[in-house]
Amino acid sequence: EWFDPDAIRPLTDLEVLRGMSGPTVPVNQDQFDVSIGKKDPSILEGTARDSSMQSESSLRSGLMQSAGVAPGRNRREDRVARGETGQRDMFGRSSADIKKEEENWLAYREERRAGARGEA
């Protein structure tokens, strides 16, 4: 719904300053969620005691666990046992798979070009 510009009053200087200022310290997602009423304030009770090192280590361990790596088990023998031989890219494709996929895409592009030339 559109408002008539004359029906809207201009902001006062104080309202403008209040609207343009942000938080004085960085806010994390939990603090923001509590401020808008999305989460319960009790979740913020333990955050003041946490140090940044603990949160960084928990973030790293969370990422490692989500990737299927047990904490402290990233030794070479463990990686080899999991099948991570270094011969694959981040998607788990071997160099032969990558080459085959590139050849497929080249063939597909050539097919499309030939089809486009035939239509024109």
C-alpha positions in Angstrom: 0.0 0.0 0.0 1.4 3.4 -0.9 1.1 6.4 1.4 0.5 9.9 0.3 3.8 11.7 0.8 2.0 14.6 2.5 0.4 12.3 5.0 3.8 11.2 6.4 5.5 13.5 8.8 9.2 14.1 8.6 11.5 12.5 11.1 12.9 14.6 13.9 16.7 14.9 14.2 16.7 12.6 17.2 14.7 9.9 15.3 17.2 10.2 12.4 20.2 9.8 14.7 18.6 6.9 16.5 17.8 5.2 13.2 21.3 5.6 11.8 23.2 4.4 14.8 23.9 0.7 15.3 25.0 -1.4 18.2 28.2 -0.2 20.0 29.7 -3.7 20.0 29.3 -6.5 17.5 26.2 -8.7 18.0 26.1 -12.4 17.3 23.1 -14.3 15.9 21.9 -15.5 19.3 21.9 -11.9 20.7 20.0 -10.7 17.6 17.4 -13.4 17.9 16.9 -12.6 21.6 16.5 -8.9 20.8 13.7 -9.5 18.2 12.0 -12.0 20.5 12.8 -15.1 18.4 14.7 -16.9 21.2 14.6 -17.1 25.0 17.0 -14.7 26.8 18.2 -17.6 29.0 20.4 -18.8 26.2 22.6 -15.8 26.6 23.5 -16.4 30.2 26.6 -18.5 29.5 28.0 -16.5 26.6 29.8 -13.9 28.7 31.9 -16.6 30.3 33.0 -18.2 27.0 36.3 -17.1 25.6 36.8 -16.6 21.9 39.3 -19.5 21.9 36.6 -21.9 23.2 34.1 -20.8 20.6 36.7 -21.1 17.8 37.6 -24.6 18.9 34.0 -25.7 19.2 33.3 -24.2 15.7 36.2 -26.2 14.3 35.3 -29.4 16.0 31.7 -28.9 14.8 32.9 -28.5 11.2 35.1 -31.5 11.5 32.3 -33.7 13.0 29.9 -32.6 10.2 32.5 -33.7 7.7 32.6 -37.1 9.4 36.0 -36.7 11.1 36.3 -37.7 14.7 38.0 -35.1 16.9 41.8 -35.6 17.0 41.7 -38.3 14.3 43.2 -36.5 11.3 46.4 -38.4 11.1 47.7 -39.7 7.8 46.8 -43.3 8.6 43.2 -42.2 9.5 42.8 -40.3 6.3 44.1 -43.3 4.3 41.7 -45.6 6.2 38.8 -43.3 5.3 39.9 -43.4 1.6 41.3 -39.9 1.5 44.3 -40.5 -0.6 44.7 -37.1 -2.0 43.8 -38.3 -5.5 40.4 -36.7 -5.4 39.0 -33.2 -5.4 36.7 -31.7 -2.8 33.7 -33.4 -4.5 35.3 -36.8 -4.3 36.0 -37.0 -8.0 39.1 -38.7 -9.3 41.2 -37.2 -12.1 39.6 -39.7 -14.5 36.1 -38.7 -13.4 37.0 -35.0 -13.9 38.4 -35.7 -17.4 35.3 -37.7 -18.4 33.0 -35.0 -17.1 34.9 -32.3 -19.1 34.7 -34.4 -22.2 30.9 -34.9 -21.7 30.5 -31.1 -21.4 32.5 -30.4 -24.5 30.5 -33.0 -26.5 27.2 -31.5 -25.2 28.3 -28.0 -26.2 29.3 -29.1 -29.6 26.0 -30.9 -30.0 24.2 -27.7 -29.0 26.2 -25.6 -31.4 25.6 -28.0 -34.3 21.9 -27.9 -33.5 21.9 -24.1 -33.4 23.6 -23.9 -36.7 21.1 -26.4 -38.2 18.2 -24.3 -37.1 19.5 -21.0 -38.4 
